[in-house]
Amino acid sequence: AGDLKESFYIGAVGDVDMPNDPNQWPPKERFPSWKDTMKLYHAAALAAGKRILSLIALSLDLEAEFFQNIGAVDCSSEVIRLLHYPGEVNESDNGNYGASAHSDYGMITLLATDGTPGLQICREKDRHPQLWEDVRHVD
């Protein structure tokens, strides 16, 4: 019926303050280091994603830069979604979930968590009934 999550999206960020920055940053007076911290996090996540894609390419006997060369890594499309979930979902939530069933978009998804379980996958979305499996947290 709906999602109970709160989210903050951060799109492409440049090395300098862009005059037409599409991101809506919280006021610096209230969160002095937020923007700089999130820009550093965005860069680190992007670098990790590119490294993982290179490893995937190598494991498929392709050149390490294969996915970058075909345009699969487009710096304008990387998005970081910071999510907050309200905690335990119970019967009074009327069919709402932290995040209901969905398919992620893009080449890969990196999920940084605090170890709290909750992520599930469905390998066969057309199967009825669907079989949802818990994803184990990896340190």
Secondary structure, DSSP 4 states (H G I P E B T S, - for coil): -EE--EEEEE----SS--TT--S-PPPTTTSTTHHHHHHHHHHHHHHHHHHHHHHHHHHTTS-TTHHHHTT---TTT--EEEEE--S---GGGTTEESS-S----SS-------S----EEES-TTSSS--EEEPPP--
